[in-house]
């Protein structure tokens, strides 16, 4: 996602060098073997590169490289996909996206997130429920001093590493969001297994958790818009990371076809395989195009952002896992071994297909938006 902007080119180069040096695929395997999702010191150094400040306005201590923070952040996500990097880029960015829209009482939290000293995550999913961010079963009941939160959230990324959670709860019949410290009385964080080697998730129980008035994020009237913005950021970051994954995997799959020979000829010289490589390239370009369109719409806060994001999430989510499976087949027997890197990428793509809306759910959303446009 680079362009002719010299600042963005330098930012991309610095980010890529940092990722390749600090979180290579070999390092990823080491973290998995040690049972570590990511290292806190590594994340602080990533924050120093500016990853956490891109969505934050200058008056709150942030700033983007090119003036387009969403595009810069999507660039980081795409580069992270090339090494299936660990770390809480997605959850921290999603929380920041909400807080900067309603920063009152939360300036200190924003500052700590930008510095990398604190990790936060968005507690939006609930057990047994599909992607429905406004339909919360967790409740927030008003008290004399603030609110009491009760219920269960799951699939909370980096939940065990987070110091604070942005919790979606139902309060007075409407969805609201609250910042809840994970060390508060009544909060229980339970790790969940993940198909990814280093992406960790958690189930979080809230049993009579007391928070003050200042914990609420935004007004009741703002909340739906805040959640929509956070959803869009989470979804375009996933799509951008998958584009980085596909770009990398297709490159070394095609190179494998040149390197391997059968009957004295490279594999890529066979007509049937040429067609498969061509199909993969076409699908990849479509994934990249729909993602770029979604990033641009979200950055511009366009009325069409919701549609563009769902189109991208649907297309990328549907195509990418099959493309990775094709690449495994094109590698032959070595493609299904633990020692080969292909499964590291496949795990991340498979995980992202189901998070923040499946392709089927986004298809239905696109249909609903289309009907609204037709009847307007």
Helices and strands as residue ranges (DSSP letters): H 6-22, H 25-34, H 40-48, G 51-53, G 58-60, H 69-82, H 89-99, H 107-115, E 120-123, E 139-142, E 146-157, G 159-161, E 164-171, E 174-181, E 187-192, E 201-212, G 213-215, E 216-217, H 220-259, E 261-262, E 265-266, G 267-269, H 271-299, H 305-331, G 332-336, H 342-354, H 359-375
